[in-house]
Amino acid sequence: MPQVRIQVQSPIDSLLQNLYTPAMPTPTTDQLRKALAIAEQIQKLEEEYRSIFAGSFYALPAPAPKTTKRGRKPFSAETKAKMAAAAKLRWEKNAGRTPK
């Protein structure tokens, strides 16, 4: 399961990022107070939301990257010997020799 991360900012940081841009007029004191109250409510709800999932995927560490080599599985020594014997037999038949 992928790990979900939620970035938490202080209410003031998110307020300044979301409300004040150069294209907008400067907000009034009442607007700032209302926006700060809403941002604080959002932060409380996010904390409550995270506490609901505290024992599940939020607590799990990110999965470690696989370091195994990709490709074919290695053959056992017995299988390698069988393959070598079969290849030698094929080579001897193609070369016109009598197989041993």
C-alpha positions in Angstrom: 0.0 0.0 0.0 1.5 3.4 -0.9 2.4 5.7 1.9 0.3 8.9 2.0 1.9 12.0 3.4 0.1 15.1 4.3 2.1 18.3 4.5 1.0 20.4 7.6 1.4 24.1 7.6 0.6 26.5 10.3 -2.7 28.3 9.8 -0.9 31.6 9.3 1.3 30.2 6.6 -1.6 28.7 4.6 -3.6 31.9 5.2 -0.8 34.0 3.7 -0.2 31.6 0.8 -3.9 31.3 -0.1 -5.3 34.7 0.5 -2.6 37.2 -0.4 -1.3 37.5 -3.9 0.0 40.6 -5.6 -3.1 40.7 -7.9 -5.5 40.9 -4.9 -6.1 44.0 -2.8 -4.9 43.9 0.8 -7.4 42.1 3.0 -9.1 43.9 5.9 -8.5 43.0 9.5 -11.9 41.4 9.7 -11.2 39.3 6.6 -7.9 38.2 8.1 -9.5 37.2 11.4 -12.2 35.2 9.6 -9.7 33.5 7.4 -7.4 32.7 10.3 -10.4 31.1 12.2 -11.2 29.0 9.2 -7.6 27.9 8.7 -7.4 26.9 12.4 -10.6 24.9 12.0 -9.1 23.2 9.0 -6.0 22.4 10.9 -8.0 20.8 13.8 -10.0 18.7 11.3 -6.8 17.5 9.6 -5.3 16.5 12.9 -8.5 14.6 13.8 -8.4 13.0 10.4 -4.8 11.9 10.9 -5.6 10.5 14.3 -8.2 8.3 12.9 -5.7 6.6 10.7 -2.8 6.7 13.2 -2.5 2.9 13.4 -2.8 2.1 9.7 -1.0 3.3 6.7 0.3 6.5 8.3 2.3 4.5 10.8 4.0 2.3 8.1 7.4 3.2 6.8 7.9 3.6 3.1 8.7 0.3 1.4 12.4 -0.4 0.9 13.5 -0.3 -2.7 14.2 -3.8 -4.2 17.9 -4.4 -4.7 17.5 -7.8 -6.3 18.9 -8.2 -9.8 16.2 -8.4 -12.4 16.2 -11.0 -15.1 16.2 -14.8 -15.0 16.3 -16.9 -12.0 19.7 -18.6 -11.4 19.9 -22.3 -12.3 20.9 -24.9 -9.8 24.1 -26.8 -10.4 22.2 -30.0 -11.3 20.2 -28.1 -14.0 23.4 -26.5 -15.4 25.0 -30.0 -15.7 21.9 -31.4 -17.5 21.9 -28.4 -19.9 25.6 -28.8 -20.6 25.2 -32.5 -21.2 22.3 -31.9 -23.6 24.3 -29.1 -25.4 27.3 -31.4 -25.8 25.1 -34.2 -27.2 23.6 -31.7 -29.7 27.0 -30.5 -30.7 28.3 -34.0 -31.2 25.3 -35.0 -33.4 25.7 -31.9 -35.5 29.5 -32.4 -35.9 28.9 -36.0 -37.2 30.5 -37.7 -34.2 29.1 -40.6 -32.3 27.6 -39.4 -29.0 29.2 -40.8 -25.8 
